[in-house]
Amino acid sequence: MDSTWNFADPPETEVITLDRILRGQSCILLVTHDAEDGAWQFLDGEHVFEEDGAVVGLGEMVEFDPSLAKLADLPEGWFAWRPDRDHPWRRDLGEEPASPGRRRPLGESEAKEATNIEIKARIANFDRFREAAESLSESRVEVLNQEDHFFSSPKGRLKLRVFSEQSGELIHYHRADTAEPKASRYRIAATSDPSAMKSILAQILPVAGIVKKVRWLYRVGQTRIHLDRVDGLGDFVELEVVLRPDQEQGEGIAIAHELMRRLGIAEDQLVKVAYIDLLSTRKQMAYDVERGMIQQES
């Protein structure tokens, strides 16, 4: 084992895993860090019976799968997952998903609705905001390539977020087009075949557009800080305060305002609408300019 040990718990800490993982019959795809007692579990995301469990040392698990070292700063009450051993770990606050790749546990027929308090703002100095976010963050940055395919929906917004050929999320959400911190109510369902999902959706619903971006993700308490470099639009910062089920929206709004102050986000930087709306407006303006030039020439 590497002499560098970054976990707060010592290597001899007892953790829970599965016998089939230790035998090499499956791999670790889900890691939970319990909010109540700080216990660690290293699972494969499949159904577990009591007799499947095995107790080993934390150091043994890291030696067994060195990629777990990247989760040393996973806070209590958080979980991490990946669709397979070749993908990077992703994290979220709250209950662990029903299977790897799902950010929220699923019921029998649908994902549970969750709520964030969100803002979006334009930024002129990307490096300054990155330094500020890093100084506040409680975990290492995650750099994500995201491609969002939006579909016209009769209610709210619907987008398919593609991470890779084997990983994506279908996201349906409701959010007001206002600049100040506001609630976003959403449901998320994971897919291991986003290409097939996109093909099915495109046969049913009109395609509204595509947003491509690179996202630098930082976490401060229950808030996600997104630094986004969006194709065709430029640089932005987003705050997503992930509310607990019993938490009032006013508390989340207060958290968002405090982080805006600490990051130096001014009111006049705030953006009311989604990236897809900004892209659509930009395309319309370009079309109008081209049309005006053609009319002038004629």
N, C-alpha and C positions, 0 to 999 in steps of 0.2 A: 504494500500500500504506500502511496505517496506520503512523504514525511509532512507535507503541508495538509493541515486539517482545518477546514473552514466552518464545519458545523458547530453550533453552540453546544450541542450534546456531545459527550465523549464517545469514542469509537465503540466502547463496550456497552453502550445503551442498547437495551433489548428492543427489537422492532419486529413487526409481523410481516411475513411474506407467505408464499404458497409453496408447497412441496413440489408442484409441477414446474414452478419457475426454477427452483434449485436443481431439479433433474434435467433442465434444458428443454422441457416439453412446451414451454411458452416463455414469453419475455415480459419484462416490466414495462407496462404501458400507462400505469396510473399510480401516482404517489399522493398520499394524503398526510397532512400534518394537523392533528386534531386540535380544535380550539379549546377543549375542556382540560385535557391532561397532557397535551403536547406530544402524544404518541405518534409514531410514524408507521405507515403501512405501505408496502410495496407490492402492488397487485398487477394482474394482467387485464382487468376490465371485464372478465367473464364472471358468471355466477359462482359464488363461493359457498361451500358448506363448511361447517365447523371443523370437520376432520381434514379439510384441505390445508389448514393453517400450519405455519411453522414459525418458530421464534429463533431469531439469530441476532448477532450483533450488528449495529449500524456500520461499523467498519468493515465487516464481512460483506455487507450488501454493496458498499461503495467499491470494494475490491472486485466483487462479482460483476458489477456493471459500473465502470468508471464514469459514465455519463451522469450518474447520480450526483457527482460532486458539484455539478452546475446548480443543484437544488439546495445547496447548503443554506442559502438565505431565504428559503421558502417560509413565509411567516406562518404562525399557528392560525388555524382556521382557513387555510388555503389548500388547494390541491394542484397538481400538475399532471399533464397527460400528453400523449403523442399517438398518432395513428399507427405507427410501427417503429421499430428500433432505428430506422434510418432517418427519421424526422426529428427536428429539435423539440425540446420540451416546451410546452405552453402552460400558462398558469391562470388561475382564477380564484376569486374569493367565494367562499360558501361551501355548500355541499358538493361532494364529488359527483361527476356525471355518471349516468347509467352505463355508458360504454366510452372508450377512449375517443376523443374528438368532440364529445358533447360538452358544452360549457355549462349546461343546466340539466338537472335530472329530468327525465321524461316520464309522464304518466302513461296510462294505457294507450291514449290516442293523440296526445298533443303535449308540447312543451309548456312548462309553467311560465306564466307571464312574470317578467321582472321589470324593475324600474331603475333608470339612471337619472341623475341631474347633469345636464350637459351644457357646454358652451363651445363655440368655435371662433377662432380669431386669426386674422392674417398676421404674419410676422415678417419683418424685413431682415432681421439678423438671426439666421438659423443657428449659428454656432453659439451665440450668447444664450439663446433659449435652451440649447442642449446642455450647456454648462450649468445653467440654473436648475434644470430638471435633474441632472445627475447629482447635484448637491443636495437635493431634497429626497431623491429616490431611496427606497429601502431594499431594492434588489437590482440586479444587473439589467442593463438595457436588453430588450429583445428587438431585433430588426426583422420586420415582416414585409414580404412582398405580397400585396393584395390587389386583386382584380375583382371589382364589384360590378355585376351585371344587374341592372335595374329593369324591372318589369312593371308595366302599368297595372295598378291595383285599384279596385273600386273603393277600398278602404285602406287608409294608411299607405305605407311604402313597403315594397317587397324587393329584396335584392338577394342574389346568390353571390356569396363571397368565396372566391377561389384562391386557395393557398398553393395547391399543387395539383397534379393529375389525380392524386388519391385522397385529397383532403379539401373540404369546403363546408360552408355553412349557409343554410337558407334562413334569412332574417326578415321577419315582418315586424314593423314598428310604427308607432304613432308619436309624432313630435310636432309641436307648434313652430311655425316659422317666425320666431322672435329672437332678438339679439341676446337678451338677458338669460341667465341660467334658467333652464326649463326642464320639465320632466320628459323623458323618453320611455315609453312603455313598449316592451319588445318580447318576442318569442324567438328562440333559436333552435334549429334542428340540424344536426350534422349530417354530412353525406361523405361516403368514401368514393363516390363516382360523380363529381360535379359536372362532368361533361354530359352524362346521361340526364342528370337533373336539369341542366340548362336546355337540352334538346326538348325535353318534355314541357318545360315551362314556356318555351318559345312557340310551341304548337298551340298553346292555350291563351297566352297573354301577349300583348304587343311589347316589344323590347323598347325600353325608354332610353337606354344609353349605357355606356360602360365608363367606369372610373378606375384608373390605374394609379397606384401610389406605392411609395415605400414608407413604412411607418416605423418610427422609433418609439417603442413602448416602455414607459417608466411607471412605477407604482409608488404611490405615497399614501399609506394607510389604505383606505377603501377606495381611493381615487386612481384612475388610470390617466396618465398624461401621455397624449399622442403628439408626436412631432411628425407631421405628414408632409412629404414632398409629392405633390399631385401633378401628374402629367397634364400639361396645358394650362395649369392654374398657378403653380408656385408653391410657397411654403405656408403652412398653417400649424397652429397648436389647438388641440382639443382637450378638454377636461371631461371625464366621465366619472362622476361620483356614484359608485354602485351601492344602491340603498339596500339595507337589510329588509326582510319582509315586514318587520314591525317598526321601521324607521320612518319618521315624518319627513315629507319633502322639504319643509322649512329648514331642517337640520342639514340636509344635503345642499341646499342653496347657500347656507352660511359657509359650509366647507368650500364650495366652489368660489365664493367671493374671497375667502381668505387666501386660497391658492392663487387666484388672480392677482391679489395684492403682492404676494410673495414672489410671483413670477414676473411681475411688472406688466400685466396685460391691461391695457387701457380700454375704456368703454368704446372709444371710436375705432378700435381694432376688431370689434365683435362682428360676426357674420350671422345673418338671420337664417340663411337657407343651407341646403345640403350641397355637397360638391357637384352632384348631378345637375342641380339647378343652375349653379354657376357656369358649368360647361354648356348647358343648353342656352343660357343667355349669351354667352360668348359666341357660340355658333350662330345664333340669330343675328347678332350685331354684325358679324362678318358677312353673313348673307345679305343683310340690308345695305352694307357698304358696297359690296360687289354689285348689287342690283342698282344702287344709285349711280355707280360709275357707268354701268351699261346704259342707263337711261340718259345720262349726260352725253355719252358718245353718240347716241342715236338722235 
